[in-house]
Amino acid sequence: MTPQERLTALGLVLPEVAAPLASYVPAIRTGDYVYTSGQLPMVDGKLMTTGKVGDEVSAEDAHSLARICALNALAAVASVSGGLPNVVRIIKVVGFVASAPGFTGQPRVVNGASELLSEVFGDAGIHARSAVGVAVLPLDAPVEIEMIVEVR
């Protein structure tokens, strides 16, 4: 199956690229690599929820939000690479989790993004990763995901 067919099988549609919140672009291609800006859990231009994970937002909900972030990142990648068929491999994922004091489940939250990428790209979706707890994210988002992707 192609990545697009896998997305469809998962009941997902590649969204429109989320509009930047400041002075940057959602993704940039240099040679065979695409670097995305941090992607928030935006759906139809609206942030899905706000708050700190481990307080106002459960780890399970944040896991789902990380999937949305990854889907938005894939839309940004597709926009500068000619589409998902041109993705060779997901190289690196960085996940930022707005964490309540004492919350240490950042890796489980960012698994939401990692699992989606593996489901869509198979072995080519397995990547290096960082999962970082932070005090606050833009718009008080609970999670933000950025990626480095090899393309043809």
C-alpha positions, 0 to 999 in steps of 0.5 A: 500500500502507498502512504496515501492508501494507508492514511485512507485505511486509517480513516485520515485525510491529509489536511491543508497546511496549517497557517504559520502563527508568526514569521516563518514557513511551515516547511522548507526543503533543502536538497533531499531533506524537508525540515518542518516547523513545529506543528500544533494540534490544529484542525480546520484552523482551530487549536483542539485544546489547551493546557498542560499535560498531566493537569488539564490534559490527560496523557491519553488525550495528548497522545491523540493530539500528537497524532494530529500534529504529525498529520499536520507535519506530513501536510507541510512535508507534502506541500514542499516535496510534491506529495507523500509518494516522494517521502523516502524516510522519516529521519527525526521527530522532536516532540515538545510536551507542555508538562504539568510539574512532575509529569514524566510521560513525555515519551508516551505522549510523543508515541502518538506521532511516532505510531502514526508515522510507522502506520503510514510509512512502515519501516520508512516511518521508524525514526530517531526522536526526542521527547521534551517537556516544556513549561508552555507552548504557543497558544498554550498548546499541549503538544508540538511536533517537528520533523526532518524527512528525507524525500526524493 
